[in-house]
Each structure stands twice: as structure tokens, then as C-alpha cells.
Amino acid sequence: MKIGAFFLLVTLTAANSALARPDNAHVLGEGAQPCTTWTKMKSEPTLAPNNLQAWARGFATAFNFVIFANGDVMHGNDSGGMIFWIDGYCAAHPTTTIMATVVEFLRTNDPDHPPPSK
């Protein structure tokens, strides 16, 4: 897990343009999965929702560390709200990757300090 977090931080730091275009970014781990996987995991108890949710939480945490000067892209909200938002977004955008979905959440969560545009 620490190795994965390290590579995510390196990816974010070294390739800020990847955040600008999440569709062109080399995504490690579960973030490359489409939203259909996220939605499916909610309805099938045999799938491990924690993998995708942990990836989304880790990405937001890395974003806090690397990008946001105040260190709180969630603005005091808990990750349950982010998971709920992702549920709805994925239902409406089934082919979007988990990474692009989390980036969109980060854009809409703080319109005053959004991530770089696509």
C-alpha cells in the first residue's frame, strides 16, 4: 500500500498535466476501473467495495498533500459524502474512470480552487 501511495504521489508531482487530462493519465490501480465496476460492486456483495473506495480516498488524500496548500480538499467533510457523490456520478456516467470521477468531484467540491481543467 505504501508503494502504491508513493507511485501515486510521484505521478501527481511529476505529471501535473495528467491531472489536467485524467483521460490521458497513466492511472495505477483501481482508479483505471470504469464507473460500471463501482456501480456493480454496490449490488454484488462478493465484490470488495473497499478497494475502489480506498483508492478514491487515497487519491483525495494525495491531492491534499501535493496540490492543496491548506491540505483539505474536502473542506472538513468526511469521505462518506464523497462516496455518496461518486455513487450518483457513476450511475449517470458509467464509462468514466474512477480517477476522472474523483477529479470531477474535487472540481465540484471546491469551485474556488478547482484542479486544472481538462
Buried (B, 14 or more C-beta within 10 A) or exposed (E): EEEBBEEBBEBBEEBEEBBBBBEEBEBBBBBBBBBBBBBBBBEEEEBEBEBBBBBBBBBBBBBBBBBBEEEEBBEEEEBEEBBEBBEEBBEEBBEBBBBBBBBBBBBEBBEEBEBBEE
